[in-house]
Amino acid sequence: MNKAIEEDRKGNYAFACNLYLRSLYYFNQALKDEKDDQRKQWIESRMKKCQERAQQLERSLREVLERRQRRDGGRWATLVELRW
């Protein structure tokens, strides 16, 4: 998740979104194996923050992509190209 935050701060939002989603996968794996309730709560809280940020970035990226497609007359822009 640290790498996702770092890329988010750099403005690499599409890459950061992907890293947040990958972090969710790893947090989910850790949650399955964790026995301590306090640690489970910590993992769940991190997962929630991670999911919220990934969803926020995804919505923003889709909006930017749609605007660029309208501006460019329907030509395809990819999420990889998006950097604000």
MOPAC internal coordinates of N, CA, C and O (Angstrom, degrees):
PM7 1SCF
backbone

  N    0.0000 0     0.00 0     0.00 0    0    0    0
  C    1.4445 1     0.00 0     0.00 0    1    0    0
  C    1.5209 1   110.52 1     0.00 0    2    1    0
  O    1.2310 1   120.33 1   151.24 1    3    2    1
  N    1.3236 1   116.98 1   -28.76 1    3    2    1
  C    1.4647 1   119.47 1   179.35 1    5    3    2
  C    1.5222 1   111.47 1   -61.44 1    6    5    3
  O    1.2310 1   120.37 1   140.48 1    7    6    5
  N    1.3114 1   116.90 1   -39.52 1    7    6    5
  C    1.4652 1   121.00 1   178.68 1    9    7    6
  C    1.5307 1   110.00 1   -65.26 1   10    9    7
  O    1.2310 1   120.32 1   141.57 1   11   10    9
  N    1.3285 1   116.99 1   -38.43 1   11   10    9
  C    1.4635 1   121.08 1   178.17 1   13   11   10
  C    1.5280 1   110.07 1   -62.13 1   14   13   11
  O    1.2310 1   120.51 1   135.84 1   15   14   13
  N    1.3046 1   116.62 1   -44.16 1   15   14   13
  C    1.4685 1   121.18 1   179.27 1   17   15   14
  C    1.5252 1   110.30 1   -64.26 1   18   17   15
  O    1.2310 1   120.78 1   138.58 1   19   18   17
  N    1.3188 1   116.11 1   -41.42 1   19   18   17
  C    1.4653 1   120.73 1   179.21 1   21   19   18
  C    1.5360 1   110.97 1   -61.83 1   22   21   19
  O    1.2310 1   120.22 1   133.48 1   23   22   21
  N    1.3179 1   117.18 1   -46.52 1   23   22   21
  C    1.4661 1   120.71 1   179.60 1   25   23   22
  C    1.5264 1   111.10 1   -67.65 1   26   25   23
  O    1.2310 1   120.69 1   145.31 1   27   26   25
  N    1.3268 1   116.28 1   -34.69 1   27   26   25
  C    1.4641 1   121.29 1   176.46 1   29   27   26
  C    1.5244 1   109.68 1   -60.37 1   30   29   27
  O    1.2310 1   120.60 1   134.23 1   31   30   29
  N    1.3110 1   116.46 1   -45.77 1   31   30   29
  C    1.4696 1   121.32 1   179.97 1   33   31   30
  C    1.5223 1   112.48 1   -66.45 1   34   33   31
  O    1.2310 1   120.51 1   149.18 1   35   34   33
  N    1.3318 1   116.63 1   -30.82 1   35   34   33
  C    1.4644 1   120.97 1   178.83 1   37   35   34
  C    1.5265 1   112.30 1   -75.57 1   38   37   35
  O    1.2310 1   120.96 1   165.09 1   39   38   37
  N    1.3350 1   115.77 1   -14.91 1   39   38   37
  C    1.4591 1   119.25 1  -179.01 1   41   39   38
  C    1.5131 1   113.71 1    95.39 1   42   41   39
  O    1.2310 1   120.19 1  -172.33 1   43   42   41
  N    1.3243 1   117.25 1     7.67 1   43   42   41
  C    1.4639 1   122.06 1   177.14 1   45   43   42
  C    1.5312 1   108.26 1   -87.74 1   46   45   43
  O    1.2310 1   120.76 1  -109.19 1   47   46   45
  N    1.3281 1   116.14 1    70.81 1   47   46   45
  C    1.4556 1   120.94 1  -168.88 1   49   47   46
  C    1.5198 1   114.07 1   -68.09 1   50   49   47
  O    1.2310 1   119.73 1   141.57 1   51   50   49
  N    1.3165 1   118.12 1   -38.43 1   51   50   49
  C    1.4674 1   119.88 1   179.27 1   53   51   50
  C    1.5209 1   110.16 1   -65.01 1   54   53   51
  O    1.2310 1   120.51 1   136.19 1   55   54   53
  N    1.3196 1   116.64 1   -43.81 1   55   54   53
  C    1.4656 1   120.87 1   179.18 1   57   55   54
  C    1.5263 1   109.99 1   -66.65 1   58   57   55
  O    1.2310 1   120.49 1   138.58 1   59   58   57
  N    1.3320 1   116.66 1   -41.42 1   59   58   57
  C    1.4655 1   120.80 1   179.34 1   61   59   58
  C    1.5254 1   110.63 1   -61.89 1   62   61   59
  O    1.2310 1   120.30 1   138.51 1   63   62   61
  N    1.3290 1   117.04 1   -41.49 1   63   62   61
  C    1.4573 1   121.04 1   178.84 1   65   63   62
  C    1.5189 1   110.47 1   -58.99 1   66   65   63
  O    1.2310 1   120.60 1   135.44 1   67   66   65
  N    1.3260 1   116.45 1   -44.56 1   67   66   65
  C    1.4504 1   121.47 1   177.75 1   69   67   66
  C    1.5300 1   110.96 1   -61.38 1   70   69   67
  O    1.2310 1   120.31 1   138.24 1   71   70   69
  N    1.3155 1   117.02 1   -41.76 1   71   70   69
  C    1.4656 1   120.63 1   179.53 1   73   71   70
  C    1.5282 1   111.91 1   -67.75 1   74   73   71
  O    1.2310 1   120.31 1   142.74 1   75   74   73
  N    1.3291 1   117.01 1   -37.26 1   75   74   73
  C    1.4672 1   119.38 1   175.96 1   77   75   74
  C    1.5316 1   110.39 1   -61.80 1   78   77   75
  O    1.2310 1   120.64 1   137.22 1   79   78   77
  N    1.3248 1   116.38 1   -42.78 1   79   78   77
  C    1.4615 1   119.74 1   179.34 1   81   79   78
  C    1.5162 1   111.30 1   -65.19 1   82   81   79
  O    1.2310 1   120.41 1   141.72 1   83   82   81
  N    1.3173 1   116.81 1   -38.28 1   83   82   81
  C    1.4644 1   120.47 1   176.93 1   85   83   82
  C    1.5320 1   110.38 1   -65.05 1   86   85   83
  O    1.2310 1   120.68 1   141.17 1   87   86   85
  N    1.3231 1   116.30 1   -38.83 1   87   86   85
  C    1.4645 1   120.72 1   177.95 1   89   87   86
  C    1.5254 1   111.06 1   -61.46 1   90   89   87
  O    1.2310 1   121.11 1   140.97 1   91   90   89
  N    1.3338 1   115.47 1   -39.03 1   91   90   89
  C    1.4638 1   119.36 1   177.85 1   93   91   90
  C    1.5258 1   111.28 1   -58.54 1   94   93   91
  O    1.2310 1   120.63 1   139.01 1   95   94   93
  N    1.3173 1   116.40 1   -40.99 1   95   94   93
  C    1.4622 1   120.81 1   178.61 1   97   95   94
  C    1.5283 1   110.10 1   -59.57 1   98   97   95
  O    1.2310 1   120.42 1   132.21 1   99   98   97
  N    1.3337 1   116.81 1   -47.79 1   99   98   97
  C    1.4603 1   120.46 1  -178.25 1  101   99   98
  C    1.5291 1   111.94 1   -68.20 1  102  101   99
  O    1.2310 1   120.26 1   141.46 1  103  102  101
  N    1.3189 1   117.11 1   -38.54 1  103  102  101
  C    1.4634 1   119.60 1   176.23 1  105  103  102
  C    1.5341 1   110.21 1   -62.19 1  106  105  103
  O    1.2310 1   120.77 1   139.83 1  107  106  105
  N    1.3118 1   116.13 1   -40.17 1  107  106  105
  C    1.4587 1   120.30 1   179.53 1  109  107  106
  C    1.5285 1   110.82 1   -62.57 1  110  109  107
  O    1.2310 1   120.44 1   138.75 1  111  110  109
  N    1.3176 1   116.77 1   -41.25 1  111  110  109
  C    1.4659 1   120.77 1   177.37 1  113  111  110
  C    1.5236 1   110.57 1   -63.27 1  114  113  111
  O    1.2310 1   120.58 1   137.18 1  115  114  113
  N    1.3230 1   116.50 1   -42.82 1  115  114  113
  C    1.4639 1   120.73 1   179.34 1  117  115  114
  C    1.5286 1   111.07 1   -64.93 1  118  117  115
  O    1.2310 1   120.85 1   142.16 1  119  118  117
  N    1.3245 1   115.98 1   -37.84 1  119  118  117
  C    1.4597 1   120.49 1  -179.68 1  121  119  118
  C    1.5253 1   111.08 1   -63.56 1  122  121  119
  O    1.2310 1   120.39 1   142.11 1  123  122  121
  N    1.3226 1   116.87 1   -37.89 1  123  122  121
  C    1.4670 1   120.77 1   179.75 1  125  123  122
  C    1.5235 1   111.79 1   -63.48 1  126  125  123
  O    1.2310 1   120.69 1   144.75 1  127  126  125
  N    1.3351 1   116.29 1   -35.25 1  127  126  125
  C    1.4625 1   121.02 1  -175.73 1  129  127  126
  C    1.5219 1   113.73 1   -89.13 1  130  129  127
  O    1.2310 1   120.25 1   164.01 1  131  130  129
  N    1.3130 1   117.13 1   -15.99 1  131  130  129
  C    1.4681 1   120.87 1  -173.87 1  133  131  130
  C    1.5283 1   111.90 1   -76.86 1  134  133  131
  O    1.2310 1   121.32 1   -44.46 1  135  134  133
  N    1.3204 1   115.08 1   135.54 1  135  134  133
  C    1.4743 1   121.34 1   179.13 1  137  135  134
  C    1.5323 1   112.38 1  -102.83 1  138  137  135
  O    1.2310 1   120.79 1   149.11 1  139  138  137
  N    1.3226 1   116.10 1   -30.89 1  139  138  137
  C    1.4677 1   121.91 1  -176.45 1  141  139  138
  C    1.5323 1   109.67 1   -74.70 1  142  141  139
  O    1.2310 1   120.70 1   -56.83 1  143  142  141
  N    1.3424 1   116.26 1   123.17 1  143  142  141
  C    1.4685 1   121.17 1  -177.73 1  145  143  142
  C    1.5281 1   113.03 1   -63.08 1  146  145  143
  O    1.2310 1   120.85 1   143.41 1  147  146  145
  N    1.3223 1   115.98 1   -36.59 1  147  146  145
  C    1.4604 1   119.14 1  -179.92 1  149  147  146
  C    1.5304 1   110.79 1   -66.35 1  150  149  147
  O    1.2310 1   120.36 1   138.79 1  151  150  149
  N    1.3099 1   116.92 1   -41.21 1  151  150  149
  C    1.4641 1   120.39 1   177.30 1  153  151  150
  C    1.5223 1   110.85 1   -67.71 1  154  153  151
  O    1.2310 1   120.24 1   143.47 1  155  154  153
  N    1.3206 1   117.15 1   -36.53 1  155  154  153
  C    1.4616 1   120.56 1   177.00 1  157  155  154
  C    1.5262 1   110.17 1   -60.06 1  158  157  155
  O    1.2310 1   120.64 1   136.61 1  159  158  157
  N    1.3218 1   116.38 1   -43.39 1  159  158  157
  C    1.4607 1   120.53 1   178.89 1  161  159  158
  C    1.5239 1   110.99 1   -62.66 1  162  161  159
  O    1.2310 1   120.44 1   139.31 1  163  162  161
  N    1.3375 1   116.77 1   -40.69 1  163  162  161
  C    1.4574 1   120.54 1   178.57 1  165  163  162
  C    1.5321 1   110.24 1   -63.00 1  166  165  163
  O    1.2310 1   120.52 1   134.06 1  167  166  165
  N    1.3346 1   116.61 1   -45.94 1  167  166  165
  C    1.4621 1   121.07 1   179.52 1  169  167  166
  C    1.5241 1   110.20 1   -61.67 1  170  169  167
  O    1.2310 1   120.39 1   136.13 1  171  170  169
  N    1.3249 1   116.87 1   -43.87 1  171  170  169
  C    1.4696 1   120.34 1   179.40 1  173  171  170
  C    1.5261 1   111.64 1   -62.32 1  174  173  171
  O    1.2310 1   120.08 1   140.90 1  175  174  173
  N    1.3246 1   117.46 1   -39.10 1  175  174  173
  C    1.4659 1   120.10 1   179.29 1  177  175  174
  C    1.5269 1   110.39 1   -66.91 1  178  177  175
  O    1.2310 1   120.02 1   140.30 1  179  178  177
  N    1.3146 1   117.58 1   -39.70 1  179  178  177
  C    1.4682 1   121.15 1   176.76 1  181  179  178
  C    1.5251 1   110.76 1   -65.59 1  182  181  179
  O    1.2310 1   120.84 1   139.90 1  183  182  181
  N    1.3241 1   116.00 1   -40.10 1  183  182  181
  C    1.4575 1   120.31 1   178.43 1  185  183  182
  C    1.5268 1   110.77 1   -61.72 1  186  185  183
  O    1.2310 1   120.93 1   138.56 1  187  186  185
  N    1.3203 1   115.83 1   -41.44 1  187  186  185
  C    1.4639 1   119.98 1  -179.54 1  189  187  186
  C    1.5261 1   110.75 1   -62.92 1  190  189  187
  O    1.2310 1   120.29 1   134.37 1  191  190  189
  N    1.3354 1   117.05 1   -45.63 1  191  190  189
  C    1.4624 1   121.23 1   178.80 1  193  191  190
  C    1.5237 1   110.88 1   -62.35 1  194  193  191
  O    1.2310 1   121.46 1   137.38 1  195  194  193
  N    1.3098 1   114.81 1   -42.62 1  195  194  193
  C    1.4579 1   121.30 1  -179.51 1  197  195  194
  C    1.5293 1   110.74 1   -63.34 1  198  197  195
  O    1.2310 1   120.62 1   134.89 1  199  198  197
  N    1.3071 1   116.42 1   -45.11 1  199  198  197
  C    1.4601 1   121.44 1  -179.58 1  201  199  198
  C    1.5254 1   111.03 1   -65.55 1  202  201  199
  O    1.2310 1   120.36 1   136.52 1  203  202  201
  N    1.3174 1   116.91 1   -43.48 1  203  202  201
  C    1.4635 1   120.48 1   179.86 1  205  203  202
  C    1.5202 1   111.07 1   -61.19 1  206  205  203
  O    1.2310 1   120.23 1   136.60 1  207  206  205
  N    1.3336 1   117.16 1   -43.40 1  207  206  205
  C    1.4657 1   119.87 1  -179.19 1  209  207  206
  C    1.5278 1   110.57 1   -68.63 1  210  209  207
  O    1.2310 1   119.93 1   139.29 1  211  210  209
  N    1.3195 1   117.74 1   -40.71 1  211  210  209
  C    1.4656 1   120.78 1   178.21 1  213  211  210
  C    1.5292 1   110.30 1   -61.16 1  214  213  211
  O    1.2310 1   120.17 1   137.20 1  215  214  213
  N    1.3187 1   117.27 1   -42.80 1  215  214  213
  C    1.4647 1   120.68 1   179.15 1  217  215  214
  C    1.5280 1   110.90 1   -65.76 1  218  217  215
  O    1.2310 1   120.61 1   138.89 1  219  218  217
  N    1.3099 1   116.44 1   -41.11 1  219  218  217
  C    1.4638 1   120.84 1   178.93 1  221  219  218
  C    1.5296 1   110.27 1   -62.37 1  222  221  219
  O    1.2310 1   120.42 1   134.13 1  223  222  221
  N    1.3159 1   116.80 1   -45.87 1  223  222  221
  C    1.4603 1   120.35 1   178.53 1  225  223  222
  C    1.5177 1   111.57 1   -63.87 1  226  225  223
  O    1.2310 1   120.52 1   138.48 1  227  226  225
  N    1.3188 1   116.61 1   -41.52 1  227  226  225
  C    1.4619 1   120.18 1  -179.49 1  229  227  226
  C    1.5279 1   111.00 1   -62.11 1  230  229  227
  O    1.2310 1   120.29 1   136.07 1  231  230  229
  N    1.3330 1   117.06 1   -43.93 1  231  230  229
  C    1.4671 1   120.23 1   177.65 1  233  231  230
  C    1.5278 1   110.85 1   -60.87 1  234  233  231
  O    1.2310 1   120.92 1   133.95 1  235  234  233
  N    1.3205 1   115.85 1   -46.05 1  235  234  233
  C    1.4642 1   120.05 1  -179.31 1  237  235  234
  C    1.5188 1   111.47 1   -63.77 1  238  237  235
  O    1.2310 1   120.22 1   137.90 1  239  238  237
  N    1.3243 1   117.19 1   -42.10 1  239  238  237
  C    1.4573 1   121.03 1   179.47 1  241  239  238
  C    1.5194 1   111.33 1   -64.34 1  242  241  239
  O    1.2310 1   120.52 1   140.19 1  243  242  241
  N    1.3213 1   116.60 1   -39.81 1  243  242  241
  C    1.4655 1   119.68 1   177.73 1  245  243  242
  C    1.5272 1   111.13 1   -63.62 1  246  245  243
  O    1.2310 1   120.56 1   138.47 1  247  246  245
  N    1.3255 1   116.54 1   -41.53 1  247  246  245
  C    1.4636 1   120.24 1   179.24 1  249  247  246
  C    1.5298 1   110.83 1   -62.79 1  250  249  247
  O    1.2310 1   120.41 1   135.54 1  251  250  249
  N    1.3219 1   116.82 1   -44.46 1  251  250  249
  C    1.4581 1   120.81 1   179.08 1  253  251  250
  C    1.5204 1   109.99 1   -64.14 1  254  253  251
  O    1.2310 1   120.15 1   137.26 1  255  254  253
  N    1.3023 1   117.31 1   -42.74 1  255  254  253
  C    1.4632 1   121.93 1   179.10 1  257  255  254
  C    1.5215 1   111.13 1   -61.26 1  258  257  255
  O    1.2310 1   120.25 1   135.73 1  259  258  257
  N    1.3177 1   117.13 1   -44.27 1  259  258  257
  C    1.4666 1   120.92 1   179.04 1  261  259  258
  C    1.5249 1   111.17 1   -64.20 1  262  261  259
  O    1.2310 1   120.34 1   138.52 1  263  262  261
  N    1.3299 1   116.95 1   -41.48 1  263  262  261
  C    1.4672 1   120.06 1   178.04 1  265  263  262
  C    1.5237 1   110.99 1   -62.84 1  266  265  263
  O    1.2310 1   120.54 1   136.96 1  267  266  265
  N    1.3234 1   116.57 1   -43.04 1  267  266  265
  C    1.4680 1   120.06 1   179.95 1  269  267  266
  C    1.5228 1   111.13 1   -65.78 1  270  269  267
  O    1.2310 1   120.53 1   141.81 1  271  270  269
  N    1.3105 1   116.59 1   -38.19 1  271  270  269
  C    1.4687 1   119.11 1   179.37 1  273  271  270
  C    1.5256 1   110.57 1   -66.39 1  274  273  271
  O    1.2310 1   120.22 1   139.33 1  275  274  273
  N    1.3315 1   117.18 1   -40.67 1  275  274  273
  C    1.4676 1   120.29 1   177.22 1  277  275  274
  C    1.5296 1   110.14 1   -65.39 1  278  277  275
  O    1.2310 1   120.57 1   136.69 1  279  278  277
  N    1.3000 1   116.52 1   -43.31 1  279  278  277
  C    1.4651 1   121.37 1  -179.18 1  281  279  278
  C    1.5269 1   111.39 1   -64.35 1  282  281  279
  O    1.2310 1   120.64 1   141.76 1  283  282  281
  N    1.3169 1   116.38 1   -38.24 1  283  282  281
  C    1.4733 1   120.87 1  -176.53 1  285  283  282
  C    1.5232 1   112.61 1   -90.98 1  286  285  283
  O    1.2310 1   120.07 1  -164.58 1  287  286  285
  N    1.3082 1   117.47 1    15.42 1  287  286  285
  C    1.4507 1   120.83 1   176.68 1  289  287  286
  C    1.5184 1   114.36 1    70.14 1  290  289  287
  O    1.2310 1   120.50 1  -148.28 1  291  290  289
  N    1.3294 1   116.64 1    31.72 1  291  290  289
  C    1.4599 1   119.86 1   175.83 1  293  291  290
  C    1.5132 1   114.55 1    90.44 1  294  293  291
  O    1.2310 1   119.97 1   178.51 1  295  294  293
  N    1.3377 1   117.67 1    -1.49 1  295  294  293
  C    1.4639 1   118.19 1   175.86 1  297  295  294
  C    1.5180 1   109.08 1   -64.00 1  298  297  295
  O    1.2310 1   121.21 1   -29.81 1  299  298  297
  N    1.2966 1   115.29 1   150.19 1  299  298  297
  C    1.4630 1   119.48 1  -175.95 1  301  299  298
  C    1.5113 1   111.19 1   -82.09 1  302  301  299
  O    1.2310 1   121.43 1   -52.74 1  303  302  301
  N    1.3008 1   114.86 1   127.26 1  303  302  301
  C    1.4598 1   121.87 1   168.59 1  305  303  302
  C    1.5181 1   105.58 1  -109.32 1  306  305  303
  O    1.2310 1   120.55 1   -31.31 1  307  306  305
  N    1.2808 1   116.55 1   148.69 1  307  306  305
  C    1.4609 1   119.10 1  -179.31 1  309  307  306
  C    1.5122 1   109.84 1  -106.99 1  310  309  307
  O    1.2310 1   121.05 1   -20.36 1  311  310  309
  N    1.2945 1   115.60 1   159.64 1  311  310  309
  C    1.4658 1   120.01 1   178.06 1  313  311  310
  C    1.5148 1   111.33 1   -63.36 1  314  313  311
  O    1.2310 1   120.06 1   152.68 1  315  314  313
  N    1.3210 1   117.50 1   -27.32 1  315  314  313
  C    1.4594 1   120.66 1   179.30 1  317  315  314
  C    1.5188 1   110.39 1   -64.62 1  318  317  315
  O    1.2310 1   119.88 1   148.40 1  319  318  317
  N    1.3354 1   117.84 1   -31.60 1  319  318  317
  C    1.4498 1   122.12 1  -178.44 1  321  319  318
  C    1.5325 1   112.08 1   -74.50 1  322  321  319
  O    1.2310 1   120.55 1   161.62 1  323  322  321
  N    1.3078 1   116.56 1   -18.38 1  323  322  321
  C    1.4543 1   120.13 1  -171.81 1  325  323  322
  C    1.5113 1   111.34 1   -76.82 1  326  325  323
  O    1.2310 1   121.64 1   -61.06 1  327  326  325
  N    1.2934 1   114.48 1   118.94 1  327  326  325
  C    1.4602 1   121.05 1   173.62 1  329  327  326
  C    1.5109 1   105.63 1  -150.21 1  330  329  327
  O    1.2310 1   120.50 1   -63.09 1  331  330  329
  N    1.3050 1   116.65 1   116.91 1  331  330  329
  C    1.4595 1   120.22 1  -173.75 1  333  331  330
  C    1.4848 1   111.88 1   -74.18 1  334  333  331
  O    1.2310 1   120.10 1   180.00 1  335  334  333

